[in-house]
Amino acid sequence: MAETFRQLRNYDNKFNILLLLHVAMIAIGLGAACYMEHNGHIVTGMNNQVVWGLPHVFAVFLIVSASGALNLASASSVFSKLDYKRFARLSAILAIALLVGGLAVLLLDLGRPDRLIVAMTYYNFQSIFAWNIILYTGFITIVGVYLWTMMDKTVTKYNKYAGWAAFIWRIILTTGTGSIFGFLVAREAYDAAIMAPLFISSSFVYGMAFTIWVIITMCQATGQRLLTSAISEKLRVLMIIFLAAMLYFTAVHHLTNLYAAEHIGLERFILCSGSEFTWLFWGGHVLIGAVLPMLILSNAERGSSHFGLISSSVMMIIGGISHMYVIIVGGQSYPLSLFPGYEVSSSFQDGQFAHYMPSMPELLLGLAGISIAMFMTGFAMKLLPFLPTPVKEQ
């Protein structure tokens, strides 16, 4: 039986209020970006050592999440798990929205957004950053075509091929995003091939968290049930598997570094120095972002309910932001090893740990990226039939 879809109608006024709040957050974020653009980076917490701050954390987190948001669409088209087909359209539009939100923050944080056309038309193919411009624009294009094959009956026969193309491209995109850090040999915290699979496993977790968040928000906005107990149970198991995979690659990453003598200082700094990065890694990424969600989801009675799924999703999002903060800011805060085996002392802070305190404009710009993604998703559901019909199960 073919799935039927609908536009978002007959919703609670709370949904309109939620959209207005997102619009307000976007406006505040744009104001913060203009403030930083006008006054320069002096009004941020960034410095000569930490040049990628909190907005970059949000941007990379959203870009990685965009890849994972295609989980349910890929499961239905590529792996023929037809139970998830009813959420395929929502999954695809959410993926595009998350990527746009992340790229918006990235563009506004780097400065000179007016030079975007230059970045899109002139490429240095020896730079992983240039390759990622192609990956991001290609992702939006391919997922857009994928959506077209879902919604237009005249091209439905190509849905399987479009699904495979989107699945392969999302893996390449996340590999490219992870490789931005994996190829930075100057930073001891990066320079590791495992960054690519770590980012891929993380994308599954964060994308699934956003998907569950949006689905349950739609349940509350419409007052209708979109998840059956059977699908809730399958989502619960999927989330546990994704969390376990992410923890596995995180453990391998740090254990490998601990085995290499040149990285022991870095691992002590991240894992047991007592800095904010230690607290964010163990408390944010590991405990809140993985262990607690797994414990909640392992409880079948609560894990299969809306409460178990939504609480786990929120924790996974918090843990994801913490994880990206440790990787991006923590990696820059550890001093560069300019001359391995030799002590370096100069007036330019060589060999010193960097201190970074995010400013309010940076936080507002990062939060605006999430609001851009959520507003785009909600508005799209009002315009086109992305939502599945409600289920009648009690």
N, C-alpha and C positions, 0 to 999 in steps of 0.2 A: 504493500500500500504506500503510495507516494505521500511524502510529508507536505503539509500545507503551512504557509507562512502568512504573516499579517503585519500591518503597520502598528505602531504603538498608539492605541486609542483607549478611551475610557479609563484613563489612569487617574490616580489620586493627585490632588493639588500639590502634594509633597514633591512630586516629580518635577513640576514646574519650578518650585522653590529651589530644588537641588540644581537644576539647570542654571537658574539665576545666580546661585552661589558660585557655580563654576565660572560663569561669565565675569562675576565680580573678581574672582581670584585671578582670572586671565588678565583683566585690566590692571590689577595691582601688580602682577608679574611684569607686564609691559612697562608700567611706571618704574618699577625697580630696575629693569634693563636700561631704560632711558637715563635714569639717575646714574647708573654705573658708567654708561657710555659717555655722559656729559662730564662727569667728574674724574673718570679714569679708575684704574684698579686700586688706587690708593684708598678708596672707600670700601674695598672688600678686604677679606682676611688674607688674600693671596699675596705672595711675595716672590722673590727671585728663585726660591727653592720649590715652593708649592705653587705651580702655575696652573694646575687643574684643581679647582676647588669644588665646593658643594654643588654648583650647577652641573658640573661635569659628572658628578656622582649620579644625580637624577637623570641626566641625559643618557648615560651609558646603561643605567638600570632600565629605563623605558625602552631603549633600543633592543636590549637583550630580551626584555619581556615581550616585545612585539613578535619576535621569532617564536617564543613559546605559546603565544596566544593562538597560534594556528594548530595547536595540539588536536582539538576536537575535529576540526575540518580535515586535517591530515588523516586522522584515525578513520574517518568515514570514507574518504575518497581513495586513499592509498592502501589502507589496511582492511578495507571493506567491513569496518565495524559500524553497521548501519544504525545502531542505537544512538550514535552521536550525530547522525546526519541532520537531525532537527536543530542542532546548534552550529552547523557548519557556516551558515551565512553570518551569524553573530560573531563567530570565531574569526572569520576573515576580516570583517569591518573593524573589529577591535584591534586586530594586528596592525592594520593600516593606521588607525588612530593613535596607537601607542608609539609607532615609529615617527609619525608626524610630530607628536608631542615631544619626543626625545630630541628630534632634529631641530625643533623650534628653540628649545633651551640651549642646545649646542651652538646654534647659529648666533643667538643673542649673547651668549657668554663669551664667545671668542672675540667679539668686536668686529667692526667693519662689516655688518651684514649686507651692506650695499655691494660688496665685492663677491657675493655668492655666485653671480654669473661667471666670474673669472674662475672660481673653484670648480664650476661645473663644465667649463669648456677647455681648460688647459690642464693637462694631467702630467704628472711625473710618475711614470709607471714603476719606478723603483721605490716609491713611497706607499706604504700600506694605507695611509690616510687617503691617498688618491684612489686606490682600489675600493675603499669603502664608500666613496661617493657613488661609484658605479653600482655597488651592492645595494645601497639604500634605495636609489631611484629604481633599480631593477626589481627590488622586492615589491615596491608599491605598484609597479606596472604589472608584474606577474600575478600578484594577489588580486589586483583589479580585474584582470582577465579571468582568473579563477572564479571570482564572484559572478562575472558575466555568464560563465558556463553553468553556474548554479541557478541563475535567475531567468535566463532566456531559454525556452524550450527548444528553439531552433539550433542551439549549439550545445545542448546537454550531452550529446554523444562525445564531446571533447573534454568532459569534466574530469575523467580519469587522468588524461594526459596533463591537463592544467594542474590537477592535484599533485601529480608527481613532480612537475616543474616547480611548483611552489614549495614542496617539501624539500627538494634538493637545494633550491635557492636559499631557503631559511637556514639550512645547515651550513651552507657556504657563508652566508651573512654572519652568523654567530661565530663561525671559525675566524672570519676576518676581523670581527670586533675583538675577540680574544687575542688574535695575533697582533693587534695594535700594541698590546702589552708584552706578548711573548717575544716580539722582535726587538724590543727596546733593551739591547744588551748592556747599556750603561747603568740601568737600574737593577740592583740585585733582587729586588722584590718581584721583578717581572722576568724577562729573559728565560722563559721556560716553555717548552712545547706543550706541556700539559694545560697551559692557559686555555687553549682552544677547546678540548673536551670539558674542562671545568666550566667554561662559559656556556657550552651547549647544554650540559646537565642543569646548570642554574636557570637557563632560559625555560626549560620544561617546568620548573617549579614556579618561577615568577609569572610566566604566562598563564599557567593554570590558575594561580591565585587570582589574577585579574579577571579571568573568565568566570570563575565561580562568584566573585564579587559582583560582577555585572549581572549575571543570571539571577542571583538572589535579590539584587536590587530591583530587577524587573518584576520578580514575583511579588515583592512588597508594593511596587508602584501600581501594578495592575490588580492586585488582590487575587491573582490566579496562580495555580500551581503549574510550573513548567518542568519540574523534575519529578520523575517517578522514583519510588524507593529502589528499584532495580538500577536505574542510572546513577542515583546518589551513591549506592554501594560500589558501583564500578569506578566512579570518580574518586571515592574514598581510597580504594586500592591503588589507583593510578597515582594519586598524590603521595601515598606512602612510598611507592616504588621510586618516584622522581626524587623525593627527599633523601631516600637512602643512597641513590646514585650520586646526588650532589655532595652528600657527606663523604662518600667514598673518594671522590676525586679531590675534595678538599683535604682529606687525610693524606692521600698519596702525594699531593703537592707539598705539604709541609713536612712529611716524613722524608721525602726526597731531599728537600733543602737541609733538613737536620743531618742527613747522612754526609752532605758535602761540607767540608770544613769552612769554606769561604762564606757559606750562608748561615752559619750558626749564630753570628751576631745579629743578623736580620731576624731570625726566628725568635731569638730571645726578646728582641724589641717588640715583635708582634704578639708573641704568645705569653710572655711572663714578665714584661717590664713594669707592669702596673700603669701604663699609659692609657689614654682614652682608646687607643687601638686594641689593646688587650681586652678591655671591657667590652668594646663593640664586637670583637671577634667571638669571645666566649659567651658573653651575655646576649648580644644582638643576633649574630649570625648562627651560632651553634645552638644556644638554648632556646631563644624566642623564635628564631627563624627555622629551626629544624626539629629539635628534640621535643619541645612542647607540642607542636602540630602533630608529630608522629604519635605521641602519647594520646592526644585527643582523638585522632583518626583511628587509632588501634582499638578504641572503645567502640564497638559496633553500634551500640545503641545511640550514643551521642554523635559518632562520626557520620552516621547515615542521615542525621537530621540537618536542618538548615543551620542550626546553631553551631554544630561541630564543623561544618564546611566553611561557614563564613568566618568564624573565629580563627580557624586554622589559616584561612587565606589572608586575613589581616596580619597575623603573626608572620607569615611567609613574606609579605611585602615589607614589613618592618625589618625582618632579617635580611632581605635582599638589599635594601638601602644600606644597612650596616655593613654587609659584605662588600659592596662596591666602595664604600667609604674607606674600609681597611685596605682594599687593594689599591685604590687610586690615590688617596691622600696619604695613607700609611706608607705606600711605596715611595712617594716623593719625600716624605719626612725623614726617611733613613738616609744618612749622608752618602754621597757618591764616593766610590772607591776609584779615585783618579789614577793613583799609582799603587796598585796592589802590592802589599808587602812592605810599604814604606809609610811613615807617618807624614801627614801633611798639615802644615800650620801656616795660615796667612790671615790677612785682614778681611777676606771675602767669605768668611763663614765655612771654609773648607773643613770637612771632617766633623761638622757640628750638626746635631739634630735640628730639624726645622720645627718651628712653632706656627701653627695655623689655627685661627679661630674664625669660623664662618660668620659673616655679617648677615644682618637681617635681609638686605636686598638679595643676597645670594639664595637664602632660604626661600624667599617669596618667588623668585624666578624659577627655582626648582619645583615648587608646589604648583606653579602655574602650568608647568609641563604636564603634570598629571591631570589638571583640570582641562587642558586642551584636549587630551585623549578622551576623557570621560564625556566632555561636552560634544565632541564630534560623534562619539558612539551613540549617545542619547538622541541627538538631533537627527542622525541618520535613520534611527529606528522610527522616528516620527514621520520621515519622508517616504521610506521604502519598506517593503515587507521583509524585514530581517528576523523578526521574532517568530518562534514556532507557536502553533496553536496550543492552548493549555491542555493538560491531561485531566482526565476525569477521576483518577484514582484518589480515594479518600485517605 
